[in-house]
Amino acid sequence: MRLFKYMVVGFMFGFGMWKLEAISFYRIIEMFHFQSFHMYGIIISGVTLGLIITQLFKKGKVKTIQGIVHEFNDKDKTWWRYIIGGIIFGMGWALTGVCSGMMFVLMGSGYTVFAIFIASAMLGTFSYGYFRKALPH
């Protein structure tokens, strides 16, 4: 029951994406053909909300659930690792046709083939965790 609140948020996120038609193949094709603003609107809304929440955390106006002010550490200015990581993530996105969050939504919608994609994504995540100390950061 400790993780129940996260399950509720995940359910709400999945239901929202399903109702927004963000998992629809046709909406994704419209986005890549620049025929509709629908998906771009969802992405821009998410990025904007993320920026606002991050700035509120940085200014100390929002605290964690435990009441602690969250501190952000400065990132290294190594751009090449983000390029390589983005290429790998993009190749996975291109092969599956969905981003990582939508895999779970589609799996919950009854498309059981996405269990293979989720297992592959988890294997990649665990592999990164295992080799993390050996990788250049």
Summary of the structure (lengths in Angstrom):
residues: 137
radius of gyration: 17.6
end to end distance: 36.4
largest distance: 45.2
contacts: 271
relative contact order: 0.09
helix: 68%
strand: 0%
